[in-house]
């Protein structure tokens, strides 16, 4: 703002009047007030600018990701504290240095130059590079690059951000582990619920079967006594009254009475054995369903395995060889009948799995270590499909054709082994075939 001061009148020679000086002073006051207002506004803008600068500084300091501001030549202009901590260098050491010096080696530098040059205008998004950390290690970093332009659209440089991928991978692994643990827990809960439901079902079935089996067994035992009496009576009659009756002798021969009398004890013994085995199965079902509780006893597993193998091999429809390699006197605490049920189930499953194998074979090996005995059942069958490994011990799950399997054998065996404080697991052998491992706590003499 300019102030015009009236000059003296040249004609009269008189100086400035009083009114003119008053106007000059007023103008000077106005100028001074304007200057004060300008100064106040400037101080307010400076304060706002300083506040914005402090805010930006605090934001940049708080950012956990790496932040680098570069010029058009790729030289570092500004960095945040995360990069200083990552690189182990100060801001003065990094200033004016090429950003590509931060990369791990020449291969990574050449790759970064090529990627940044190709996508510099569009920007680079989530591209993984290896950077050299302050401790000398190479760290994978997911990087982003955005072009920095002026108000007129002129390229001024670029802004590079990055996040170490190792932390993300560790977080992902932890999340994956938690997810797997949750799935495993859910599977265990589902399995436990199925086992409870199965126990209720088995308890009812065992109760319904127990009465007719007891009736059949009782009648067969009575028939055995009657057969013995009849045989004695017929022998006495034939020896005394009909020794010379040729027609009666011929009738006895044509009806094969002697062969019937010879076969009858074997038939009755077979019926008794079948009824007793059925009764044992019902008892095992009742124990599985917690209807009956038996006191633990000292069980010799060598005898259990020998009996189980003999019964399965004798009833096998095809040739089935079993090799047993056990340490002497393997003992554990539990129920002999229940453990025999488990072993028979494993041997029978191996027999069924190798039905179409030319040289069907099962190898049973045993070992003792750290207070635990292990029995390994290895067959040379086709193995277990990978999708079925996790479902083998589920109730009612079976891969056998309809009518040939109920899907209860392995699930019942699994429950029996758990009650004996052991573990039953399955896997496929690298050389082919399936392998079941039965682990039980060992008992010393």
C-alpha positions in Angstrom: 0.0 0.0 0.0 1.4 3.4 -1.0 0.9 6.8 0.8 0.9 10.0 -1.1 2.2 12.9 1.0 1.0 16.5 -0.2 3.9 18.7 -1.2 4.3 22.4 -0.5 2.5 24.9 -2.7 5.1 26.3 -5.0 3.1 29.5 -5.7 2.6 30.6 -2.1 5.4 28.7 -0.5 3.2 27.5 2.3 3.9 24.1 3.9 1.4 21.2 4.4 -1.7 22.0 6.3 -2.8 20.3 9.5 -5.5 18.4 7.7 -3.0 16.9 5.3 -0.8 15.5 8.1 -3.9 14.0 9.8 -4.7 12.1 6.6 -1.1 10.9 6.4 -1.2 9.6 9.9 -4.5 7.8 9.3 -3.0 6.1 6.2 0.0 5.0 8.2 -2.3 3.5 10.9 -4.2 1.6 8.2 -1.0 0.2 6.8 0.2 -0.8 10.3 -3.1 -2.5 11.0 -2.9 -4.4 7.8 0.7 -5.5 8.6 -0.4 -6.7 12.0 -3.2 -8.7 10.4 -0.9 -10.2 7.8 1.6 -11.2 10.6 -1.2 -12.8 12.7 -2.4 -14.8 9.6 1.1 -15.8 8.8 1.8 -17.0 12.3 -1.5 -19.0 12.2 -0.5 -20.6 8.9 3.0 -21.4 10.2 1.5 -23.0 13.3 -0.9 -25.1 11.2 2.0 -26.0 8.9 4.1 -27.1 11.9 1.2 -29.1 13.3 0.7 -30.8 9.9 4.4 -31.5 9.7 4.4 -33.0 13.2 1.3 -35.1 12.4 2.9 -36.5 9.2 6.1 -37.2 11.2 4.2 -39.1 13.8 2.3 -41.1 11.2 5.5 -42.0 9.4 7.1 -43.0 12.6 4.1 -45.2 13.6 4.0 -47.0 10.3 5.3 -50.6 10.7 5.8 -51.1 7.0 9.0 -49.9 5.3 8.6 -46.5 3.6 11.0 -45.0 1.1 10.7 -41.8 -0.9 13.0 -41.6 -4.0 13.7 -39.0 -6.7 13.5 -39.7 -10.5 17.0 -41.3 -10.5 16.0 -43.7 -7.7 18.1 -42.0 -5.0 16.6 -42.0 -1.5 15.2 -38.7 -0.2 13.3 -39.7 2.9 12.7 -42.9 4.9 10.7 -43.9 8.0 11.9 -45.4 11.2 10.9 -48.9 10.2 13.4 -48.9 7.4 16.1 -47.5 9.7 15.4 -50.4 12.1 15.3 -52.9 9.3 18.5 -51.8 7.6 20.5 -50.9 10.7 21.5 -47.6 9.2 20.9 -44.0 10.0 18.9 -41.5 7.8 22.2 -39.7 6.9 23.8 -42.9 5.7 20.8 -43.8 3.5 20.2 -40.3 2.1 21.2 -39.8 -1.6 22.1 -43.6 -1.9 20.3 -45.7 -4.6 17.3 -47.5 -3.3 18.5 -50.6 -5.2 21.4 -50.9 -2.8 18.9 -52.2 -0.2 18.3 -55.4 -2.2 20.0 -58.6 -1.3 22.3 -59.2 -4.3 22.9 -58.3 -7.9 20.2 -60.7 -9.2 17.6 -59.0 -7.0 18.8 -55.5 -7.9 18.6 -56.3 -11.6 15.1 -57.8 -11.2 14.0 -54.8 -9.2 15.3 -52.3 -11.8 13.5 -54.2 -14.5 10.2 -54.4 -12.6 10.3 -50.8 -11.5 11.2 -49.6 -15.0 8.4 -51.6 -16.6 5.7 -50.7 -14.2 6.9 -47.4 -12.9 4.1 -45.4 -14.3 1.3 -47.9 -13.4 2.8 -48.9 -10.0 4.1 -52.2 -8.6 1.8 -54.1 -6.3 2.6 -57.0 -4.0 5.8 -58.0 -5.7 8.2 -60.1 -3.5 11.9 -59.2 -3.3 14.7 -60.2 -1.1 16.3 -57.3 0.9 19.4 -57.3 3.0 18.7 -56.7 6.7 20.9 -55.0 9.2 22.2 -58.3 10.5 23.3 -59.5 7.1 20.4 -61.9 6.5 18.1 -61.9 3.5 14.5 -61.2 4.2 11.6 -61.6 1.8 9.6 -58.4 1.5 6.3 -57.8 -0.3 6.9 -54.4 -1.9 4.6 -51.8 -3.6 5.8 -48.8 -5.7 3.7 -45.8 -6.6 4.9 -42.9 -8.9 5.2 -39.5 -7.2 4.1 -36.6 -9.5 3.9 -32.9 -9.3 0.7 -30.7 -9.5 1.4 -30.4 -13.3 1.7 -34.2 -13.7 5.4 -34.2 -14.0 7.1 -37.4 -12.6 9.1 -36.4 -9.5 10.1 -39.9 -8.3 8.5 -42.8 -6.5 7.2 -44.0 -3.1 8.2 -47.5 -2.2 6.5 -49.4 0.7 7.1 -52.9 1.9 6.2 -55.5 4.5 8.5 -58.4 5.6 6.7 -61.6 4.5 8.3 -63.7 7.2 5.9 -62.2 9.8 3.0 -62.9 7.6 4.1 -66.4 7.0 4.6 -67.0 10.7 1.1 -65.6 11.4 -0.3 -67.8 8.6 1.4 -70.9 10.0 0.1 -70.1 13.5 -3.4 -69.7 12.1 -3.1 -72.9 10.1 -1.9 -74.8 13.2 -4.8 -73.4 15.2 -7.2 -74.4 12.4 -5.8 -77.9 12.3 -6.0 -78.2 16.1 -9.6 -77.1 15.9 -10.4 -79.6 13.2 -8.7 -82.3 15.2 -10.6 -81.4 18.3 -13.9 -81.3 16.4 -13.1 -84.7 15.0 -12.4 -86.1 18.4 -15.6 -84.7 19.8 -17.6 -86.1 16.9 -15.9 -89.5 17.3 -16.6 -89.5 21.0 -20.3 -88.6 20.3 -20.5 -91.4 17.7 -18.9 -93.9 20.2 -21.5 -92.9 22.9 -24.3 -93.5 20.4 -22.7 -96.7 19.3 -22.4 -97.8 22.9 -26.1 -97.4 23.5 -26.9 -99.3 20.3 -24.6 -102.1 21.1 -25.9 -102.4 24.7 -29.4 -103.0 23.2 -28.2 -105.5 20.7 -26.1 -107.4 23.2 -29.1 -107.6 25.6 -31.4 -108.9 22.8 -28.8 -111.5 21.7 -27.9 -112.7 25.1 -31.2 -114.5 25.8 -31.5 -116.6 22.6 -27.8 -117.4 22.7 -28.1 -118.7 26.3 -31.2 -120.7 25.2 -29.4 -122.3 22.3 -26.3 -123.1 24.4 -28.4 -124.6 27.1 -30.3 -126.8 24.7 -27.1 -128.0 22.9 -25.6 -129.0 26.3 -28.8 -130.9 27.1 -28.6 -132.5 23.6 -25.1 -133.6 24.3 -26.1 -135.4 27.4 -29.1 -137.0 25.7 -26.9 -138.1 22.8 -24.5 -139.9 25.2 -27.4 -141.7 26.8 -29.0 -142.7 23.5 -25.7 -144.0 22.2 -25.3 -146.2 25.3 -28.8 -147.4 25.1 -28.6 -148.3 21.4 -25.3 -150.0 22.0 -26.8 -152.1 24.7 -29.9 -153.0 22.6 -27.8 -154.0 19.6 -25.5 -156.1 21.7 -28.2 -158.1 23.5 -31.6 -158.4 21.7 -30.8 -157.9 18.0 -27.5 -159.5 17.6 -29.0 -162.3 15.3 -31.6 -160.1 13.6 -30.2 -159.7 10.1 -32.9 -157.3 8.9 -32.3 -155.0 11.8 -28.5 -155.2 11.2 -29.0 -154.4 7.6 -31.3 -151.4 8.5 -28.7 -150.1 10.9 -26.1 -150.2 8.2 -28.3 -148.6 5.5 -29.2 -145.8 7.8 -25.5 -145.4 8.8 -26.4 -145.3 12.4 -22.8 -146.0 13.4 -21.5 -143.0 11.4 -24.2 -140.8 12.8 -23.3 -141.8 16.4 -19.6 -141.1 15.5 -20.3 -137.7 14.0 -22.8 -136.5 16.6 -20.3 -135.6 19.3 -18.3 -133.6 16.7 -21.4 -131.8 15.5 -22.5 -131.1 19.1 -19.0 -129.9 20.0 -18.9 -127.5 17.0 -22.3 -126.2 18.0 -21.1 -125.6 21.5 -18.0 -123.9 20.3 -20.0 -121.6 18.0 -22.5 -120.8 20.7 -19.7 -120.1 23.2 -17.9 -117.8 20.7 -21.1 -116.0 20.1 -21.6 -115.6 23.8 -18.1 -114.2 24.1 -18.8 -111.7 21.3 -22.0 -110.6 23.2 -19.9 -110.2 26.4 -17.4 -108.1 24.5 -20.2 -105.9 23.1 -21.6 -105.5 26.6 -18.1 -104.6 27.9 -17.7 -102.1 25.0 -21.0 -100.5 25.9 -20.0 -100.3 29.6 -22.8 -102.6 30.6 -20.4 -105.0 32.2 -17.2 -104.0 34.1 -14.5 -106.5 34.5 -11.5 -106.3 36.8 -8.2 -106.0 35.0 -5.9 -109.0 34.9 -2.4 -109.7 33.8 -2.6 -110.8 30.2 0.0 -112.7 28.2 -0.2 -111.3 24.7 1.9 -114.1 23.2 -1.0 -116.5 24.0 -3.6 -114.1 22.9 -1.9 -113.6 19.5 -1.3 -117.4 19.1 -5.0 -118.2 19.7 -6.2 -115.4 17.4 -4.0 -116.3 14.5 -4.9 -120.0 14.8 -8.7 -119.3 14.7 -8.5 -116.9 11.8 -6.1 -119.1 9.7 -8.3 -122.2 10.3 -11.4 -120.4 9.1 -9.8 -118.6 6.1 -11.3 -119.5 2.8 -7.9 -119.1 1.0 -4.3 -119.7 1.9 -3.2 -117.1 4.4 0.3 -117.1 6.0 1.1 -115.3 9.2 4.6 -114.8 10.5 4.9 -114.0 14.2 8.1 -112.4 15.6 7.5 -111.5 19.3 9.7 -111.1 22.3 9.0 -113.7 25.0 6.4 -113.1 27.7 4.7 -109.9 26.5 2.3 -108.9 29.3 -0.1 -106.0 29.9 -2.9 -105.3 32.3 -6.4 -105.6 31.0 -9.0 -108.1 29.7 -7.8 -111.1 27.8 -11.1 -111.5 25.9 -11.2 -107.9 24.8 -7.6 -107.8 23.6 -8.1 -111.1 21.8 -11.1 -109.5 20.0 -8.8 -106.6 18.9 -6.1 -108.9 17.6 -8.6 -111.2 15.8 -10.1 -108.2 14.2 -6.8 -106.9 12.9 -5.7 -110.4 11.7 -9.1 -110.9 10.0 -8.9 -107.5 8.3 -5.5 -108.4 6.9 -6.8 -111.7 5.7 -9.7 -110.0 3.9 -7.4 -107.3 2.4 -5.1 -109.9 0.9 -7.8 -112.2 -0.4 -6.8 -111.6 -4.1 -3.1 -111.5 -3.5 -1.2 -114.6 -4.7 1.1 -114.9 -1.7 -1.1 -113.5 1.0 1.0 -112.8 4.1 0.7 -111.0 7.4 3.8 -110.2 9.6 3.2 -109.5 13.3 6.2 -108.0 15.0 6.6 -106.9 18.7 8.9 -104.8 20.7 9.2 -103.2 24.1 10.7 -99.8 24.8 10.3 -97.1 27.5 7.6 -99.0 29.4 5.4 -99.5 26.3 5.0 -102.5 24.0 4.2 -102.2 20.4 2.6 -104.8 18.1 2.9 -104.1 14.3 0.6 -105.9 11.9 2.0 -105.5 8.3 0.2 -107.1 5.4 1.1 -107.2 1.6 -2.3 -106.2 0.4 -3.2 -103.1 -1.7 -3.0 -100.7 1.2 -5.5 -98.2 2.5 -6.7 -95.3 0.2 -5.5 -92.0 1.4 -9.0 -90.6 1.7 -10.0 -93.4 4.0 -7.1 -93.2 6.5 -8.8 -90.6 8.6 -12.1 -92.5 8.8 -11.0 -96.1 9.5 -12.1 -96.0 13.2 -15.4 -94.3 12.6 -18.4 -96.4 13.5 -20.2 -98.1 10.5 -17.5 -97.0 8.1 -16.4 -99.9 5.9 -14.9 -100.4 2.4 -16.2 -104.0 2.1 -19.1 -104.8 -0.1 -22.6 -104.7 1.3 -23.3 -107.8 3.5 -19.6 -108.5 4.1 -18.8 -105.8 6.7 -20.6 -103.8 9.4 -17.9 -101.1 10.0 -17.9 -101.8 13.7 -14.8 -104.0 14.1 -12.2 -101.3 14.1 -14.3 -98.8 16.0 -14.9 -101.3 18.8 -11.2 -102.3 18.7 -10.3 -98.6 19.0 -12.5 -98.1 22.0 -11.1 -101.3 23.7 -7.5 -100.1 23.2 -8.3 -96.7 24.6 -9.8 -98.2 27.7 -6.5 -100.2 28.1 -4.6 -96.8 28.1 -3.2 -97.7 24.7 -3.3 -96.4 21.1 -4.3 -98.0 17.8 -3.2 -96.3 14.6 -3.0 -97.2 10.9 -0.8 -96.2 8.0 0.4 -97.4 4.6 3.8 -99.0 4.2 6.2 -97.4 1.7 6.8 -100.7 0.0 3.1 -101.4 -0.2 0.4 -102.8 2.0 -1.3 -101.6 5.2 0.2 -101.4 8.7 -1.7 -101.3 12.0 0.2 -100.4 15.2 -1.1 -101.4 18.6 0.7 -99.7 21.5 0.0 -100.7 25.1 1.6 -100.0 28.5 3.8 -103.0 29.5 3.5 -104.9 32.7 6.6 -106.6 34.3 6.4 -109.9 36.1 
